[in-house]
Amino acid sequence: MRPLSQLWVLSKGTGRQPRKGTRSLPKHSAAAAPLPSLYNPKWMLSSQLRRANRADLPFLEEMLFEAAFWRPSLPRPLPAVGLRRPDLAKLLFGWGRRGDTGLVAISQSAHSLGAAWYRFWSEGDHSYGFVSEEIPELAIGVRGEARGRGVGSLLLRALLAEARSQGIAQVSLSVEVENPARRLYERMGFLRIGGEGNAWTMLAHTSRGNV
Ligand SMILES: CC(C)(COP(=O)(O)OP(=O)(O)OC[C@H]1O[C@@H](n2cnc3c(N)ncnc32)[C@H](O)[C@@H]1OP(=O)(O)O)[C@@H](O)C(=O)NCCC(=O)NCCS
């Protein structure tokens, strides 16, 4: 695997420590704690991540489109058309609401390479990987040309660490069993806890596994 040379470390530090028994919701401000250092010689790369804000919505939508229409064998609609599907349109609607947390991986030239984020949902309004109102649901996408070089692993690892730093114990997601992303999730400690047909609902404990 070729190192992705245009990635480098942004910041070091351990992040905030949550108060016991509370779930502090994220701040979308420059005052938020620094992201943990993510350099790992095993991956032969280092990377820059930054927190997603409201202005990242178009890029998150682009990544949502990648996640929803991931099958290379199937024709894809135009992004604007595909994202209008009601089950997809709601997934990023009102991005920036309380609890929304995301990370964007960027290249040295500040080009967005990929993003991972999570949101809380309710019993009455949720997506496919919903488990409970206390467990946010995660989504991830990396631009086609940046895949297979560790960007997705880095985003996932950092986002799970971010969840842990916010006092969030578990994170869920939904993945189609044939999606190669499933292997990545399993490596990151996600386990199947349910689902229907070929769609698996998976759950990771932020204090365990590969986080
Ligand atoms: C899944 C995804 C985010 C992984 O990002 P990445 O930067 O390629 O991941 P890494 O390089 O850190 O890790 C490689 C792993 O990603 C997965 N992966 C690699 N290429 C992939 C691709 N084209 N499509 C889906 N998953 C892929 C595999 O699990 C791979 O591990 P493997 O080599 O053991 O099979 C990225 O491939 C992607 O955006 N895929 C399309 C969107 C998607 O399917 N999102 C998840 C929906 S549930």
The ligand as an ORCA input file, in Angstrom:
! r2SCAN-3c Opt
* xyz 0 1
  C     -15.376      2.459      3.113
  C     -14.410      3.597      2.930
  C     -14.867      4.811      3.721
  C     -13.037      3.154      3.448
  O     -12.132      4.219      3.272
  P     -10.634      3.894      2.811
  O      -9.859      5.139      2.955
  O     -10.669      3.224      1.510
  O     -10.246      2.844      3.945
  P      -8.805      2.351      4.392
  O      -7.831      2.564      3.304
  O      -8.499      2.916      5.701
  O      -9.090      0.838      4.670
  C      -9.256     -0.059      3.600
  C     -10.520     -0.805      3.837
  O     -11.613     -0.041      3.382
  C     -12.492     -0.879      2.691
  N     -12.407     -0.474      1.285
  C     -11.355     -0.331      0.517
  N     -11.699      0.064     -0.712
  C     -13.012      0.181     -0.689
  C     -13.962      0.562     -1.640
  N     -13.632      0.897     -2.883
  N     -15.260      0.577     -1.271
  C     -15.608      0.253     -0.012
  N     -14.733     -0.116      0.923
  C     -13.455     -0.154      0.592
  C     -12.050     -2.275      2.899
  O     -12.603     -2.775      4.095
  C     -10.588     -2.088      3.047
  O     -10.041     -3.092      3.790
  P      -9.542     -4.404      3.039
  O      -8.411     -3.962      2.197
  O      -9.171     -5.317      4.157
  O     -10.676     -4.917      2.257
  C     -14.243      4.007      1.443
  O     -13.770      2.919      0.733
  C     -15.526      4.506      0.821
  O     -15.794      5.703      0.831
  N     -16.342      3.611      0.255
  C     -17.584      4.027     -0.381
  C     -18.560      4.577      0.630
  C     -19.032      3.490      1.588
  O     -19.232      2.364      1.191
  N     -19.210      3.891      2.835
  C     -19.688      3.000      3.860
  C     -21.153      2.808      3.753
  S     -21.752      1.784      5.071
*
